[in-house]
């Protein structure tokens, strides 16, 4: 005889919800210790209870998921059980199990993703963060959090949070890459209004600051408003002026900028940027003379090196710092 499935009453489901709610409440501020297998099994079991008993629009659904995420990512050292890798994997399972059919669910997915990134960064496990960073902007677009959308503010806040975290950990390249991806997303350009939002303007300032701070970034022409519309109105007028100075190689206007300038946990110093600007100017000069030689005097004049001391020695120092081929410059003695 074929068994009949007994339909569960709402009263029974409510009783089960209360049991699960008490279980999740008991996890607050507790560090779970178990073998990797036990920890993963327990977390997945609690997750299955939440997903089966609480609809996504239930008032307690999000809070239970976030409480479980907090319990999974409770601080632990590398020698404790479960291992950090198991905690990361369990958080990833939680993230991947969440439905994304509703607005609250999308907000929840973003919150869990940020917890995963923050937890891994806290432990300096950037190999764990990298895959999430590579997909971060595509997630924002699919959730409706890109520039020019109704969810723009949530997306900008999330990007700002991750950028600040990466900068604090010294991961400037990754932070700049995330900003480039977010501020240049095609869907963002299509939907963006003529005047960027204040949060987008702040991100634009961070992009400029990181480009200036990174020692191997010299292509400032690519930081155009056609590619990054938010750069038309960055939140910092000093950074906007600095970007224009670097794009033009305008040494004469550099001294008009007031230093230091602080943005997104970064502090830009005058001496550091003065040297970089001269290297930009030297690169521009050599790029205009491809296949030709450049006289020492031309370089000295372009870099405003003055006439005191050994001009040739000073020029050679700048050429070496910029790693330019020695054959692209000509010493005065070679004119004989």
SENULUM-347351 format. One record per residue (C-alpha): x, z, y. Coordinates in steps of 0.1 Angstrom, whole numbers, plus 5000, padded with zeros to 4 digits. Each point is the difference from the previous one (the first is absolute). Layout:
! residues N
XZY/...
***
This chain:
! residues 336
500050005000/501349915034/500650305022/498250015033/502050095032/498550305017/499749955037/501750275019/497850185026/501050045036/499950384995/502649974972/502249775021/499850255029/501150284977/503049804988/500949925036/500150375008/502450064971/502349715011/499850125036/501150354989/502849854980/501349795029/499750305024/502250204976/502849755004/500450065038/503550115010/501050014963/503049824986/499049864966/502750044974/499849824967/501849744979/499749645013/497449914974/497950315005/500149975038/499049635000/497250074974/498650295020/500049815033/498449694985/497350224984/499150175033/500049655016/497649874974/497750295006/499949935037/499449634995/497350044975/498150295016/500349935038/498949675015/502349875027/497450085026/499750364989/501050245027/502550174977/501649694984/502849945026/500950375003/500350044962/502249694998/502350125028/500250354985/501149854967/502649795019/501350315017/500350184967/501949704984/502449985030/500550375004/503750065008/502350014970/503849964995/501649744977/500650244972/496550134998/497349884975/498249775004/502649765013/499749845034/499749664984/496950124981/498550145032/500549675017/498549814971/497050234999/499449955037/500349634995/497450024972/497750205023/500449745028/499449704976/496950174985/498150035033/497349755007/500249815033/496549875004/499150235028/501550105034/500550374989/501849884969/502349795020/500950295022/500650214969/502349744985/502049995032/500350385001/501250014964/502549725006/501450195030/500350314979/502049814974/502349855026/500550335018/500650194968/502649754988/501750005034/500150385000/502149974968/502149705013/498749784971/499849685020/500049794969/496550134994/499049935036/501249645002/497349834978/497350185021/501749895032/500149644988/496250014994/499150235029/498849735024/498149814973/498250324993/499150055036/498749645003/497850044969/498650335012/499249865035/502750195018/502149725016/500249935037/496949875017/497650154974/497750305003/502450204979/503049925021/500650355012/500150144965/502549734990/502250055031/500050384994/501149954964/502849765009/501250245028/500050294975/502149814974/502349855027/500750355014/500650144965/502549714992/501850045033/500450384995/501649924966/502449745016/498249704984/499949795031/500149664983/497050094979/498150135030/500749695020/498949784971/496750184997/499349965038/500949634998/497649954972/497250195016/500349865035/500449644989/497249984973/498149675005/496650184998/501250235027/501049725023/496649824994/497950305008/502050175026/498750025036/502049885030/501150365008/501550204971/498550344992/502050305012/501050084964/501249644994/502050025032/501750324988/500949824967/501449715021/502350245018/501250144967/500849654988/502049935031/501850344997/500949944964/501349655007/502250145027/501250294979/500949814969/503749895002/499449674981/497049875020/500949745026/497249754999/497850125028/498649655006/497950044969/498350305016/497549785018/496450065010/498949704980/501250164968/499350365010/497150005026/500350375005/503449955017/498249865030/499250365010/502250264983/499350365010/503550055015/500749795031/503750084996/500149864965/498149695012/502649955027/502850064975/498649744976/499949745028/503650095010/501249954964/498149684996/501649865031/503450174995/499650135036/502950245005/499450035037/496550164995/501150254973/501250275024/496550025015/498650164968/499950384998/501450164969/499650164975/496849854986/498250174971/497449834978/498850084965/502750274993/502649755013/502250065031/501749705015/503250075020/501449785028/503549964986/498749894966/497749735014/502549895026/502449904973/497349834979/498849805031/503649875005/500249904964/496649825004/501449825030/503249904982/498049874970/497849805024/503149855017/501649904967/496749864987/499949775030/503449864992/499849934963/503049794989/501850075032/502450275012/499250265026/502650115025/500950375003/499249985037/496549884993/499450294977/501450255024/497749865028/496949994977/500650364989/500950125034/503350154987/501650015034/503649925009/501850334994/502350034970/500749754973/497149765001/501049824968/500250324980/496650125012/498449664991/501650024965/498550344995/496549875007/500549704978/501150224971/497150245006/497649714999/501749864969/500349655015/502449754985/503350015018/500149625004/497050005023/502050165028/503149885017/502750235014/501349905035/503449934984/498549734979/499349795031/503749915003/
***
